[in-house]
Amino acid sequence: MDTAAGAGEAAVRGGETAQTLDRGLRLLHLVADAPGGLTVTEAANRLGIGRAAVYRLVGALTGHGMLRRDDGGRLRLGAGVLHLARRAQPLLAEGALPALRRLAEQAGATAHLTVVEGGEGVALAVVEPSWTAFHVAYRTGSRHPLERGAAGRAILAGRSGVAGPVGTAGELESGAYGVAAPVLGVPGLEASVGVVSLSPLDVDLVGAQVTTAAEAIATALS
């Protein structure tokens, strides 16, 4: 056997495999960024490859649950992506906890990391302050519309690249006050860091603390 020829063939196969993997990942990103889904033709044009190659990618990704076709034949993300996202959530929470603990102690308020899931804000990690007599009990897994509450509004602001803190009063619960800032610069993650309190919060003071925590979490997760 010609060893050199065998090594060359292996290198070619390895290069083809890497290219296929790269195209598959790019296709997932394209579909994720298309709220209305993509047709095979649109995907082929954006990837710069033929429709036949896209069909092969779609077949493999559909088999793993990463893509699906809707009733109109458009490509959309499949349930397999959500499964992977849920598996990653504990790692996100673990990476955020040190900054959340510091924030809760500084602000004397319940600190939380909120992420986007299914178009809503979901509290992924929550830390309560240790030294206050009273504080808000905020459950991990709590959901709310992005248009209500500081956490969701900060995420919406982050979509526009606005990093400053957002303050709200009584939008989610009467008598509760919130300040939050978006977590920016982490690919594939839409999130915010905030605090919620039973008394009014100084947006300038607490906002600076929240923003610092958001930046620390972005660094930890990048």
DODOVEX-211095 format. One record per residue (C-alpha): residue number from 1; x, y, z. Coordinates in nm, 4 decimals, m for minus. Layout:
# DODOVEX-211095
   timar          x          y          z
     NUM          X          Y          Z
...
# end
This chain:
# DODOVEX-211095
   timar          x          y          z
       1     0.0000     0.0000     0.0000
       2     0.1246     0.3480    m0.0835
       3     0.1436     0.5160     0.2575
       4     0.1751     0.8638     0.1109
       5    m0.1303     0.8130    m0.1098
       6    m0.3309     0.6794     0.1851
       7    m0.2378     0.9771     0.3969
       8    m0.3380     1.2105     0.1153
       9    m0.6768     1.0455     0.0780
      10    m0.7344     1.0663     0.4531
      11    m0.6488     1.4355     0.4496
      12    m0.8955     1.4949     0.1664
      13    m1.1705     1.3071     0.3498
      14    m1.0940     1.5015     0.6660
      15    m1.1148     1.8285     0.4775
      16    m1.4469     1.7309     0.3223
      17    m1.5848     1.6323     0.6625
      18    m1.4762     1.9642     0.8159
      19    m1.6348     2.1533     0.5263
      20    m1.9617     1.9636     0.5658
      21    m1.9636     2.0310     0.9394
      22    m1.8948     2.4007     0.8785
      23    m2.1795     2.4221     0.6274
      24    m2.4180     2.2411     0.8620
      25    m2.3396     2.4799     1.1468
      26    m2.3734     2.7809     0.9174
      27    m2.7107     2.6496     0.8016
      28    m2.8300     2.6188     1.1629
      29    m2.7251     2.9787     1.2294
      30    m2.9029     3.1010     0.9155
      31    m3.2261     2.9272     1.0134
      32    m3.1977     3.0523     1.3715
      33    m3.1679     3.4113     1.2434
      34    m3.4706     3.3772     1.0113
      35    m3.7936     3.4173     1.2151
      36    m4.0028     3.3069     0.9179
      37    m3.7813     3.0117     0.8298
      38    m3.5874     2.9548     0.5064
      39    m3.6556     2.7694     0.1848
      40    m3.3906     2.5327     0.0502
      41    m3.3270     2.7766    m0.2354
      42    m3.2763     3.0674     0.0056
      43    m3.0415     2.8570     0.2174
      44    m2.8419     2.7503    m0.0888
      45    m2.8053     3.1105    m0.2071
      46    m2.6893     3.2329     0.1318
      47    m2.4448     2.9461     0.1777
      48    m2.3204     2.9747    m0.1791
      49    m2.3718     2.6048    m0.2515
      50    m2.6085     2.3963    m0.4633
      51    m2.9560     2.2867    m0.3628
      52    m2.8498     1.9215    m0.3678
      53    m2.5838     1.9926    m0.1048
      54    m2.8398     2.1736     0.1106
      55    m3.0782     1.8794     0.0828
      56    m2.8032     1.6486     0.2110
      57    m2.7344     1.8818     0.5053
      58    m3.1053     1.9119     0.5824
      59    m3.1438     1.5345     0.5761
      60    m2.8670     1.4835     0.8303
      61    m2.9743     1.7696     1.0574
      62    m3.3394     1.6655     1.0430
      63    m3.2397     1.3136     1.1404
      64    m3.0785     1.4529     1.4552
      65    m3.3777     1.6759     1.5315
      66    m3.1842     1.9978     1.4702
      67    m3.4002     2.1098     1.1777
      68    m3.7587     2.0515     1.0697
      69    m3.9822     2.1544     0.7828
      70    m4.3034     2.3432     0.8510
      71    m4.6280     2.2936     0.6592
      72    m4.5023     2.5265     0.3876
      73    m4.1767     2.3364     0.3485
      74    m3.9650     2.6088     0.5073
      75    m3.6709     2.5112     0.7262
      76    m3.7015     2.5830     1.0969
      77    m3.5074     2.4845     1.4064
      78    m3.6021     2.1485     1.5525
      79    m3.6594     2.0330     1.9084
      80    m3.3072     1.8934     1.9227
      81    m3.1691     2.2460     1.9481
      82    m3.3867     2.3114     2.2534
      83    m3.2599     1.9880     2.4072
      84    m2.9000     2.1031     2.3668
      85    m2.9889     2.4472     2.5027
      86    m3.1426     2.2948     2.8152
      87    m2.8315     2.0820     2.8666
      88    m2.6217     2.4004     2.8459
      89    m2.8342     2.5985     3.0924
      90    m2.6750     2.4507     3.4094
      91    m2.3330     2.5530     3.2747
      92    m2.4601     2.9064     3.2120
      93    m2.6035     2.9273     3.5617
      94    m2.2827     2.7981     3.7184
      95    m2.0729     3.0511     3.5305
      96    m2.3008     3.3359     3.6407
      97    m2.3289     3.2518     4.0116
      98    m2.0125     3.4290     4.1423
      99    m2.1145     3.7614     3.9867
     100    m2.4756     3.7169     4.0993
     101    m2.3661     3.6539     4.4592
     102    m2.1553     3.9705     4.4605
     103    m2.4418     4.1688     4.3098
     104    m2.6983     4.0421     4.5604
     105    m2.4730     4.1333     4.8540
     106    m2.3862     4.4767     4.7115
     107    m2.7403     4.5758     4.6223
     108    m2.9129     4.4040     4.9143
     109    m3.1635     4.2681     4.6656
     110    m3.2395     3.9414     4.4902
     111    m3.0129     3.9037     4.1856
     112    m3.0994     3.7003     3.8781
     113    m2.9791     3.5927     3.5344
     114    m3.2630     3.5916     3.2825
     115    m3.2376     3.4278     2.9387
     116    m3.4672     3.4198     2.6363
     117    m3.6528     3.0962     2.5772
     118    m3.9512     3.0619     2.3468
     119    m3.9857     3.4380     2.3135
     120    m4.0109     3.4892     2.6917
     121    m3.7700     3.5792     2.9679
     122    m3.6851     3.2884     3.1987
     123    m3.5017     3.3227     3.5307
     124    m3.2117     3.0804     3.4886
     125    m3.0250     3.1569     3.8128
     126    m3.1342     3.3445     4.1257
     127    m2.9321     3.4503     4.4311
     128    m3.0829     3.6127     4.7408
     129    m2.8848     3.8472     4.9685
     130    m2.7667     3.7008     5.2986
     131    m2.7908     4.0069     5.5214
     132    m3.1325     4.1627     5.4560
     133    m3.4347     4.1144     5.6801
     134    m3.6734     4.1058     5.3835
     135    m3.6181     4.0440     5.0150
     136    m3.8099     3.9266     4.7110
     137    m3.8468     3.5504     4.6706
     138    m3.7915     3.5008     4.2977
     139    m3.8142     3.1447     4.1702
     140    m3.5761     2.9934     3.9178
     141    m3.7794     2.9110     3.6086
     142    m4.0149     3.2076     3.6453
     143    m4.1333     3.3323     3.3041
     144    m4.2513     3.6705     3.1859
     145    m4.2989     3.8634     2.8600
     146    m3.9920     4.0498     2.7403
     147    m4.1993     4.3695     2.7196
     148    m4.2650     4.3713     3.0953
     149    m4.0158     4.4042     3.3782
     150    m3.6573     4.5280     3.3875
     151    m3.5025     4.1937     3.2888
     152    m3.7014     4.1635     2.9670
     153    m3.6711     4.5283     2.8764
     154    m3.2932     4.5089     2.9223
     155    m3.2799     4.2130     2.6818
     156    m3.4780     4.4109     2.4239
     157    m3.2410     4.7045     2.4716
     158    m2.9474     4.4692     2.4254
     159    m3.0822     4.3674     2.0854
     160    m3.0195     4.7262     1.9807
     161    m2.6736     4.7250     2.1357
     162    m2.7756     4.9395     2.4325
     163    m2.5778     4.8290     2.7385
     164    m2.7134     5.0749     2.9956
     165    m2.9313     4.9716     3.2886
     166    m3.3115     4.9673     3.2752
     167    m3.5312     5.0388     3.5768
     168    m3.8987     4.9489     3.6239
     169    m4.1564     4.9610     3.9026
     170    m4.4511     4.7270     3.9530
     171    m4.4576     4.5869     3.6000
     172    m4.4415     4.2219     3.7030
     173    m4.5550     4.2434     4.0644
     174    m4.7190     4.5346     4.2419
     175    m4.4730     4.6907     4.4862
     176    m4.1656     4.5301     4.3304
     177    m3.8831     4.7321     4.1749
     178    m3.6266     4.6094     3.9261
     179    m3.3036     4.7186     3.7605
     180    m3.1347     4.5115     3.4900
     181    m2.8704     4.5328     3.2186
     182    m2.8173     4.3122     2.9134
     183    m2.5419     4.0534     2.8848
     184    m2.3686     4.1413     2.5577
     185    m2.0966     3.9783     2.3544
     186    m2.1768     3.6103     2.4181
     187    m2.2540     3.4417     2.0825
     188    m2.5920     3.2713     2.0758
     189    m2.7028     3.4085     2.4130
     190    m2.9701     3.6694     2.4812
     191    m2.9738     3.7441     2.8524
     192    m2.9815     4.0098     3.1205
     193    m2.8636     4.0463     3.4781
     194    m3.0750     4.2303     3.7288
     195    m3.2009     4.2749     4.0808
     196    m3.5519     4.2941     4.2196
     197    m3.6439     4.4633     4.5465
     198    m3.9415     4.5495     4.7669
     199    m3.8244     4.9109     4.7930
     200    m3.7289     5.1683     4.5266
     201    m3.3790     5.1268     4.3809
     202    m3.1291     5.3985     4.2943
     203    m3.0966     5.3340     3.9217
     204    m2.7632     5.5164     3.8994
     205    m2.6005     5.3318     4.1902
     206    m2.7591     4.9902     4.1441
     207    m2.7470     5.0274     3.7678
     208    m2.3682     5.0543     3.7818
     209    m2.3532     4.7408     3.9988
     210    m2.5837     4.5502     3.7650
     211    m2.3869     4.6577     3.4581
     212    m2.0605     4.5461     3.6197
     213    m2.2168     4.2083     3.6994
     214    m2.3441     4.1742     3.3415
     215    m1.9964     4.2455     3.2059
     216    m1.8407     3.9938     3.4476
     217    m2.0893     3.7255     3.3426
     218    m2.0275     3.7991     2.9735
     219    m1.6561     3.7503     3.0338
     220    m1.7147     3.4273     3.2270
     221    m1.9369     3.2823     2.9553
     222    m1.7352     3.3934     2.6521
# end
